[in-house]
């Protein structure tokens, strides 16, 4: 194998994309087919401190991707945990401009 075969594209998505509810739409396949890697936000229902720690860790990952010139997009921009990630990134002076609307 030669070169780096990764797409250098990462979508930050809610847990429901990876683990959709019964009968929920498959958003994972189209993302994979379009060459997007995934960073998955924590599921709903975690204790607030645990969720915030996970979102902070994901923010660190996102900053690393941005600094390494990856294309980073937020999937499902209206999601509550996506909003927390946006706030966390904003607090450290970072933004993700690209959005992917995964809603049907």
Secondary structure, DSSP 8 states (H G I E B T S, - for coil): --S--S-SEEEEE-HHHHS--TT----HHHHHHTT-EEEE---TT--HHHHHHHHHHHHHHHHHHHHTT-EEEEESTTSHHHHHHHHHHHHTT----EEE----
